[in-house]
Every structure is written in C-alpha cells, then in structure tokens.
Amino acid sequence: MVAAIPIPTFHYERDLISKGFEIIAGVDEAGCGAWAGPVFAAAVILPLHSRIRLIRDSKRLSPAQRMRVIEQIKKKAIAWSVGVASQEEIDHINIRQASFLATRRALENLGVAPQAVLSDGFTIPEISVPCTSVIGGDRRVKSIAAASIIAKVHRDILMEKMNEIHPGYGFADHKGYGTKKHQEALRKLGPCSIHRKSYEPIRILL
C-alpha cells in the first residue's frame, strides 16, 4: 500500500495565532546539498483564508507545477521575499551558517515584519522574533511549503542562467547537484567559478 503524500496545513500558523501572534512567516531554503551556486532562502506570509490547492514540498512537484503554483503564492501572499548567500560565503562560513544568512536576508526583505517565524528543521539564529522549527516542515506547514517553492524556483532560474555562462556542466539539468553528469563534467573541465570549493568533491579536484 502506497503511503499518502502529506498535505501541508495551517495548523502551526493557527496555533501561533491562538497564542497572540498575528503575522507569521514561513521560511525554507534551497540548494544546501548542491556542489555549485548559491543557497537561496524564501520567506512567505500567507493569509489563512488563502486557498492554493497545489502547495506541497517543492521536491514533490514537477517544474511545471512549481511554476504554476508560485504565481498563485505570489498573488495571494501578504508578503514574500528571497534571500541569497553566495558560494563564496558558503565556502567562508559553511553551508549551514550560509543558509541561516540567506534566511535572515529573506526575512529582512519581506517588507512586512513578522511577529513569529516557522522554519523547516532548524531554528534560525540571530532574528528578533520567536522562531519555531518543524521537522519535515515543508511537508506539514503551508507557509513553509510555499517558501520552499519560491526558493526552489528562484534558484533553478539562476542555475539555468549559469548554464549559459558556464556551458558544459549541465547546470540547467542538475542545478548544481552531484549527479553523474556533473561529476563527469568536473573530471573533464575542472571546477568553475561558481563551484563550492570547500565541498570535498571540488576540493579534491583543486
């Protein structure tokens, strides 16, 4: 029997509202595991009356589905934003700290100050409002799932542009992740300027 795919809900947002918070942002990142390119994070504040049926963990949607639902999210969100930490920052402070940095930048860019934050998996340090981490939040929490879609789509668009600037690596296909095609390209061409030089597969080649 195939397990049902969980559908994110506003349960966590409603719980925070019951505790007196009114403006709640969901945050998530994209690109932590990639070997190349920056890490992206997104922050989203969704009204509880929004009805966007296709919101799921971004990894469970096809590219066409993500492009369709991201327009609905942007249209119906109270606010949304993206933050980025470069591959140089990743190499300098490590990927976890860089993902936190990108998330803080997304929150700073929101335009509407949240009173609380819901985060996928990790509590975001150095922010001025309470942050609740939810394991598997991109599968369970609607605002986090929406953030995962925005972060993923924006990063994918950048990596498709990087494919034109750095041809031969296949960035448009694997988006910088360590696929067989990417490994073969690295052996043939060596790393390029957007590769994360602190990551072991790249460091070995250098």
C-alpha positions as CSV (number, residue, x, y, z in Angstrom):
1,M,0.0,0.0,0.0
2,V,1.4,3.4,-1.1
3,A,1.6,5.9,1.7
4,A,-0.4,9.1,1.2
5,I,1.5,12.2,0.4
6,P,1.0,14.6,3.3
7,I,-0.8,17.9,2.5
8,P,0.6,21.0,4.3
9,T,-2.0,22.8,6.5
10,F,-2.2,26.0,8.6
11,H,-2.2,24.0,11.8
12,Y,1.0,25.6,13.1
13,E,0.1,29.1,12.0
14,R,-3.3,28.8,13.8
15,D,-1.6,27.5,16.9
16,L,0.7,30.6,17.0
17,I,-2.3,32.9,16.3
18,S,-4.0,31.3,19.3
19,K,-1.0,32.4,21.4
20,G,-1.3,36.0,20.3
21,F,0.8,36.2,17.2
22,E,-0.8,37.7,14.1
23,I,1.8,37.9,11.4
24,I,3.6,34.6,10.8
25,A,6.2,33.9,8.2
26,G,7.3,30.5,6.9
27,V,10.9,30.1,5.7
28,D,12.8,27.5,3.8
29,E,15.9,27.1,1.8
30,A,17.0,25.5,-1.5
31,G,20.4,24.4,-2.6
32,C,22.1,23.3,0.6
33,G,23.2,20.0,-1.0
34,A,24.4,21.4,-4.3
35,W,28.0,21.5,-5.3
36,A,27.7,24.7,-7.2
37,G,25.9,28.0,-7.0
38,P,24.5,30.0,-4.1
39,V,22.0,28.9,-1.5
40,F,18.6,30.5,-1.7
41,A,16.0,31.1,1.1
42,A,12.5,32.4,0.9
43,A,10.1,33.9,3.4
44,V,6.3,33.9,2.9
45,I,3.4,35.3,4.9
46,L,0.1,33.7,3.7
47,P,-3.3,34.7,4.9
48,L,-5.2,31.8,6.5
49,H,-8.1,32.3,4.0
50,S,-5.8,31.7,1.0
51,R,-6.8,28.6,-0.9
52,I,-3.9,27.3,-3.0
53,R,-4.5,23.6,-3.5
54,L,-1.2,22.6,-5.1
55,I,1.1,23.9,-2.3
56,R,3.4,21.0,-1.4
57,D,7.0,20.4,-0.5
58,S,8.7,21.7,-3.7
59,K,10.5,18.5,-4.3
60,R,7.2,16.7,-4.7
61,L,6.1,18.9,-7.6
62,S,7.1,18.9,-11.2
63,P,8.8,22.0,-12.7
64,A,5.6,22.9,-14.5
65,Q,3.5,22.5,-11.2
66,R,6.0,24.7,-9.4
67,M,5.8,27.4,-12.0
68,R,2.0,27.3,-11.9
69,V,1.7,27.4,-8.1
70,I,4.4,30.0,-7.5
71,E,2.3,32.6,-9.3
72,Q,-0.7,31.9,-7.1
73,I,1.5,32.1,-4.0
74,K,2.9,35.5,-5.0
75,K,-0.5,36.8,-5.9
76,K,-2.2,35.7,-2.6
77,A,0.6,36.2,-0.1
78,I,0.6,39.1,2.2
79,A,4.3,39.3,1.6
80,W,7.1,37.2,0.1
81,S,10.8,37.6,-0.4
82,V,14.0,35.8,-1.3
83,G,17.4,35.9,0.3
84,V,20.7,34.6,-1.1
85,A,24.1,33.6,0.2
86,S,26.8,33.2,-2.4
87,Q,29.1,30.3,-3.0
88,E,32.0,32.4,-1.6
89,E,30.0,33.0,1.6
90,I,29.3,29.2,1.8
91,D,33.0,28.5,1.5
92,H,33.8,31.1,4.1
93,I,31.3,30.3,6.9
94,N,30.0,26.8,5.9
95,I,26.7,25.8,4.3
96,R,24.5,25.8,7.5
97,Q,25.6,29.3,8.5
98,A,25.2,30.5,4.9
99,S,21.6,29.1,4.8
100,F,20.8,30.9,8.0
101,L,22.3,34.1,6.5
102,A,20.2,33.7,3.4
103,T,17.1,33.2,5.6
104,R,17.8,36.3,7.6
105,R,18.2,38.2,4.4
106,A,14.8,36.9,3.1
107,L,13.1,38.0,6.4
108,E,14.8,41.4,6.2
109,N,13.5,41.8,2.6
110,L,9.9,40.9,3.4
111,G,8.6,44.4,3.7
112,V,6.1,43.3,6.4
113,A,7.7,42.5,9.7
114,P,6.6,39.1,11.0
115,Q,5.8,38.5,14.7
116,A,6.9,34.9,14.6
117,V,8.7,32.5,12.2
118,L,8.1,28.9,11.3
119,S,11.2,27.2,9.9
120,D,11.9,23.8,8.3
121,G,14.1,21.7,10.5
122,F,16.3,24.4,12.2
123,T,15.7,27.3,14.5
124,I,17.1,30.4,12.7
125,P,19.6,32.2,15.0
126,E,20.0,36.0,15.3
127,I,16.5,37.0,14.5
128,S,14.5,39.3,16.7
129,V,11.2,37.3,16.7
130,P,10.4,33.8,18.0
131,C,11.2,31.0,15.6
132,T,9.6,27.6,15.8
133,S,11.4,24.8,13.9
134,V,9.3,22.0,12.5
135,I,10.9,18.7,11.4
136,G,9.6,18.0,7.9
137,G,8.0,21.4,7.9
138,D,8.0,21.7,4.1
139,R,5.6,18.7,4.1
140,R,3.5,19.8,7.0
141,V,3.3,23.6,7.2
142,K,1.6,25.6,4.4
143,S,3.7,28.7,4.7
144,I,7.0,26.7,4.9
145,A,5.9,24.7,1.8
146,A,5.2,27.9,0.0
147,A,8.6,29.2,0.9
148,S,10.2,26.0,-0.3
149,I,8.6,26.5,-3.7
150,I,9.7,30.1,-4.1
151,A,13.3,29.3,-3.0
152,K,13.5,26.4,-5.4
153,V,12.1,28.2,-8.4
154,H,14.2,31.3,-8.0
155,R,17.4,29.2,-7.5
156,D,16.5,27.0,-10.5
157,I,16.1,30.1,-12.7
158,L,19.5,31.3,-11.7
159,M,21.2,28.0,-12.3
160,E,19.7,27.9,-15.8
161,K,21.3,31.3,-16.4
162,M,24.6,29.9,-15.1
163,N,24.3,27.1,-17.7
164,E,24.7,29.8,-20.4
165,I,27.6,31.5,-18.6
166,H,29.4,28.2,-17.8
167,P,28.4,25.7,-20.6
168,G,29.3,22.1,-20.4
169,Y,28.5,21.4,-16.8
170,G,24.8,20.8,-17.3
171,F,23.6,23.3,-14.7
172,A,20.3,23.7,-16.4
173,D,19.6,20.0,-15.8
174,H,21.0,19.2,-12.4
175,K,21.0,22.7,-10.9
176,G,24.5,22.2,-9.4
177,Y,23.8,18.9,-7.6
178,G,26.2,16.0,-7.7
179,T,24.7,13.9,-10.5
180,K,26.8,11.5,-12.6
181,K,26.7,14.0,-15.5
182,H,28.0,16.8,-13.2
183,Q,30.8,14.5,-11.9
184,E,31.8,13.6,-15.5
185,A,31.9,17.3,-16.4
186,L,34.0,18.2,-13.4
187,R,36.6,15.5,-14.4
188,K,36.7,16.8,-17.9
189,L,36.5,20.6,-17.3
190,G,37.6,21.1,-13.7
191,P,35.7,23.4,-11.3
192,C,34.4,26.8,-12.5
193,S,33.9,30.0,-10.5
194,I,30.5,29.1,-9.1
195,H,31.6,25.7,-7.6
196,R,31.8,25.5,-3.8
197,K,35.4,25.0,-3.2
198,S,35.0,23.9,0.4
199,Y,33.0,20.8,-0.7
200,E,35.0,17.7,-0.8
201,P,34.4,16.6,-4.4
202,I,35.5,20.1,-5.6
203,R,38.3,20.4,-3.1
204,I,39.8,17.1,-4.2
205,L,39.9,18.3,-7.8
206,L,41.6,21.6,-6.8
